[in-house]
Amino acid sequence: MYLYAKAIHIIFVVCWMAGLFYMVRLFIYHTEAKQRPESEYAILHKQFVLMERKLWWIITTPSMYFTIAAAGVMMYLNPAWWYQPWMHVKLTFVLGLIVYHFISQRIMFKLAEGEAGKWTSMKLRLWNELATVLLFAIVFTVVLKSAINWIYGVVGLVLFAVMLMIAVKLYKRLREKSN
């Protein structure tokens, strides 16, 4: 039973992450569509709202719940995991990913109302990278099962995040030059 729960967990983690990555990419395009003429934006806005809603409620959110349910089954079947320090670290990162999920949901609702608020396409590009950082943190914690090397892990994650931010900034400059 444990291996079935583990397989389901892995499958739905992949679906959840794919949904989060694509959702924020849609947010970026949705936000950038505001720069189009009003008639064009109206059509694009309607299409983005539809795409975001379907992706969110049919794939992303159910995948999150299936991921959590399968994890719960695994923790129930192997309660020793609760006492492992690396599991505490992993669950902290997972909690961060769940918070990320619900903040993204709030962004989706705002964009559907026609408001981007503080979320520019540049901020959304950086927001998208946060999910990548959390994914890396979770996978490395699970694979290495080490909460002992905290300092190396944190330093590595910070360096990775800085590299991603630099890449996003460079991409923005290249886009601006080509326009």
C-alpha positions, 0 to 999 in steps of 0.5 A: 500500500505504501508504494502505491501511495508513494507513486500517487504522491509523485504523480500528483506532485508533478501535476501540481508543479506543472499547474503552478508553473503554467499558471504563473506563466499565464498570469505574465501573459495576462498582465502583459495583455493590458498593454494591447489596445482595449478591444484586443485586451477584452478578448485576451482577458476573457480567454486568459480568465477561462484558461486560468480558471480551468487550469486552476480548478481542474488540474492544479488545485485537485493535484495539490489535494491528491498530493497532500492526501497521498502524503498523509497515507504515507505518513500514516503507514510509516509514522517513523517519518514524523520523527526524522529531522529532514521531514520537518524541513521538508514539511516546512518547505511544503507549507511554503508551497501551499502558501504559494499556491493560495497566494497564486489563487488570489492573484488569479482572482484579481486578474479575473477582476481586471486588476493586476495590483502590484503584480507587474510581469517582472514581479510575476516572473520572479514569483514564478521562480519561487516555486522552482526554489521550493521544488528544488529545496523539497526534492534535495531534502527528500533525496539527501534526507539531511536536515543536518547540513542546513547551512549548505542547503540554505546557502545553496538555495540562496545562490540558486535564487540569486542566479534565477533572479539574474537570469530573469533580469537578463531576459528582461533586458534582452526583450527590451533590446529586441523591442 
